[in-house]
Amino acid sequence: MQRNLGAGDKRTRRGKISKGSYGNSRPHTARKALPPTPKAGARRPR
């Protein structure tokens, strides 16, 4: 079985843009960047 990848595939971001739909691959709002994680061994300032 051969699968199309790209603009013809509704599961990819490109495919959702071409079909005009939204979902997990293409959410309505952009994801927010996560705050940086503290480094191992780093201490909080007093």
C-alpha positions in Angstrom: 0.0 0.0 0.0 1.4 3.3 -1.0 0.7 6.5 0.9 0.8 10.1 -0.3 2.8 12.4 1.9 2.6 16.1 1.5 -0.2 18.3 0.1 -2.5 15.3 -0.8 -2.3 13.8 2.7 -4.8 15.2 5.2 -2.7 14.0 8.2 0.2 16.3 7.4 0.4 20.1 8.0 0.7 20.7 4.2 -2.3 18.5 3.5 -4.4 20.4 6.1 -3.4 23.7 4.6 -4.4 22.6 1.1 -7.7 21.1 2.3 -8.4 24.0 4.6 -8.9 22.0 7.7 -7.5 22.1 11.2 -6.4 19.4 13.7 -3.4 18.2 15.7 -1.0 18.8 12.9 -2.4 22.3 12.3 -3.9 23.9 15.4 -5.8 27.2 15.1 -3.4 28.9 17.5 0.4 28.5 17.6 1.8 26.6 20.6 3.4 28.7 23.3 7.1 28.1 24.0 7.8 26.3 27.2 9.8 28.1 29.9 13.4 26.9 30.1 14.0 24.0 32.5 16.5 24.5 35.3 19.8 22.9 34.8 20.9 20.0 37.0 22.8 21.2 40.0 21.6 24.8 39.7 20.5 26.4 42.9 18.0 29.2 43.4 19.4 32.5 44.5 18.9 33.5 48.1 
